[in-house]
């Protein structure tokens, strides 16, 4: 954004260049307040009954694998099941928020 601001103000009088830092500060504050809707929807979807079931299965698997010192088991299947369930939920809700 800073580069774009310099491109816009290039060749304009110095008075407007002095205003640019104030505008940049306002833009930075606005960017900090922005929240990614994808992240908020993911959190909501993780709390649905369907996703909670898969998240519990994943946590049980992780606990089982972490309790053993030598195992070839991993929780890839459980992770993919959880991510699939969460992303399925997100897909139905996300595009209602897109402008």
ABEGO torsion letter per residue (X at the ends): XAAAAAAAABGBBAAAAAAAAAAAAAAAAAAAABBBAAAAAAAAAAABAAAAAAAAAAAAAAAAAAABABBABBAAAAAAAAAAAAAAAAAAAAAAABX
